[in-house]
Amino acid sequence: MACNLKVSTDPTLDFEGTAGASVTLKITTKTGRADIVHLRYDGGAVSGPPFTFTLKSGVKVLVVLTEASAAGLLLELREDCGNGSDKLLTTFPYDPTNPARAYFIQS
């Protein structure tokens, strides 16, 4: 399995990929604990872990609901590329009052 998402250079998008490609996402942190609680892609729930979905053609919304051991903890959204490798997509501080993040993906 290879990495299938890349950070977009288009300011109206977050990530880009190829329609039909499989993506597996995870949350990591350098300290503490963090988990994906719920993930939605194109309006549908993605079961997991592992949280794997297939990219659909067009601009689709990805919503990642997280939980972490402390407010302000720096979280890393990563794509699991297989064979023990992954790719950092974005980082953000955990906010327990607003634990969901939305991203626009073009494929």
C-alpha positions as CSV (number, residue, x, y, z in Angstrom):
1,M,0.0,0.0,0.0
2,A,1.3,3.5,-0.8
3,C,0.4,6.9,0.4
4,N,-2.5,8.3,-1.7
5,L,-3.1,11.8,-0.2
6,K,-1.0,14.9,-0.6
7,V,-1.5,18.4,0.9
8,S,-3.2,20.6,-1.7
9,T,-1.6,23.8,-3.1
10,D,-5.1,25.1,-3.8
11,P,-6.1,27.3,-0.8
12,T,-9.8,26.1,-1.1
13,L,-8.8,22.4,-0.5
14,D,-6.9,20.5,2.2
15,F,-5.8,17.3,0.4
16,E,-5.7,15.8,-3.1
17,G,-5.7,12.2,-4.2
18,T,-6.8,9.9,-7.1
19,A,-10.4,8.7,-7.2
20,G,-10.5,5.0,-6.4
21,A,-7.4,5.1,-4.2
22,S,-7.6,3.6,-0.7
23,V,-6.7,5.8,2.3
24,T,-6.1,4.7,5.9
25,L,-5.9,7.5,8.5
26,K,-4.7,7.6,12.1
27,I,-4.0,10.1,14.8
28,T,-0.7,10.3,16.7
29,T,0.9,12.5,19.3
30,K,4.4,12.8,20.7
31,T,3.1,12.9,24.3
32,G,-0.1,11.7,25.9
33,R,-2.8,9.6,24.2
34,A,-5.0,10.4,21.2
35,D,-7.6,8.5,19.2
36,I,-10.0,8.9,16.3
37,V,-13.5,8.5,17.8
38,H,-15.4,8.9,14.6
39,L,-14.6,9.5,10.9
40,R,-17.0,10.5,8.1
41,Y,-16.2,10.8,4.5
42,D,-18.6,12.1,1.9
43,G,-21.4,12.0,4.5
44,G,-20.9,8.3,5.4
45,A,-19.4,6.9,8.6
46,V,-16.1,5.1,8.2
47,S,-15.8,2.2,10.6
48,G,-12.5,1.4,12.3
49,P,-9.8,1.2,13.4
50,P,-8.3,1.0,11.0
51,F,-10.1,3.9,9.4
52,T,-10.0,3.1,5.7
53,F,-12.0,4.6,2.9
54,T,-11.9,4.9,-0.9
55,L,-11.5,8.3,-2.5
56,K,-14.5,9.4,-4.6
57,S,-14.4,11.7,-7.6
58,G,-14.9,15.4,-7.0
59,V,-14.5,17.5,-3.8
60,K,-15.6,15.6,-0.7
61,V,-15.7,16.4,3.0
62,L,-13.8,14.4,5.5
63,V,-14.7,14.9,9.2
64,V,-12.4,13.6,11.9
65,L,-13.6,13.5,15.5
66,T,-10.8,13.1,18.0
67,E,-10.2,12.5,21.7
68,A,-7.0,13.2,23.5
69,S,-5.6,12.9,27.0
70,A,-5.1,16.7,27.5
71,A,-6.4,20.0,26.0
72,G,-3.9,21.6,23.7
73,L,-2.1,18.4,23.0
74,L,-0.6,18.6,19.5
75,L,-2.2,15.9,17.3
76,E,-0.9,14.7,14.0
77,L,-3.3,13.4,11.3
78,R,-1.4,10.8,9.4
79,E,-2.0,8.5,6.4
80,D,-0.9,4.9,7.1
81,C,1.0,4.0,3.9
82,G,1.6,0.3,4.9
83,N,4.8,-1.5,5.6
84,G,5.2,0.5,8.8
85,S,5.4,3.8,7.1
86,D,3.1,6.8,7.3
87,K,2.8,10.4,6.0
88,L,2.0,13.5,8.1
89,L,-0.9,15.3,6.6
90,T,-1.6,18.1,9.2
91,T,-1.1,18.9,12.9
92,F,-3.5,20.7,15.2
93,P,-4.0,21.2,18.9
94,Y,-6.7,19.1,20.6
95,D,-9.7,21.3,21.7
96,P,-12.1,19.3,23.9
97,T,-14.8,21.9,23.2
98,N,-14.5,21.4,19.5
99,P,-13.0,18.0,18.9
100,A,-14.1,17.6,15.2
101,R,-12.0,18.9,12.2
102,A,-13.3,19.1,8.6
103,Y,-11.1,18.8,5.5
104,F,-11.9,19.1,1.8
105,I,-10.4,16.4,-0.4
106,Q,-10.3,16.7,-4.2
107,S,-10.0,13.5,-6.3
